Amino acid sequence: MKGNKEGKKEARKKNRKGETDEREVKFRFYAPDAQEVYLAGDFNGWHPQELLMKKSKDGTWEAKVKLPPGKHEYKLLVDRRWVHDVPTAELVANPFGTQNCVIWVSNGQ
């Protein structure tokens, strides 16, 4: 696991132009009846109440996060309950017997 964290640090290094390789990623989740939706993942230390998503008028919750290229695992905390069935998300088993969602960020090349 240590190697994975080191790889993500490497991806955050600046390129020749002095810019990071991070890309803005938009997370969306439709839950019109939810009172609050948080996004937690390997990119924020899995802190469940650090990144509150914003609710649009149509009931879709959104958050924008800058991520380095590569694989990132995440989950949604909806009204204090972890959601394991995010439509269209790639899923991977986690050590707790449930699943995490996966998002792949390209390097833009």
PyMOL commands that set and color helices and strands:
alter all, ss='L'
color gray80, all
select helices_A, chain A and resi 2-11+42-44
alter helices_A, ss='H'
color red, helices_A
select strands_A, chain A and resi 23-30+37-41+54-55+60-67+70-78+81-83+90-93+99-105
alter strands_A, ss='S'
color yellow, strands_A
deselect
rebuild
show_as cartoon
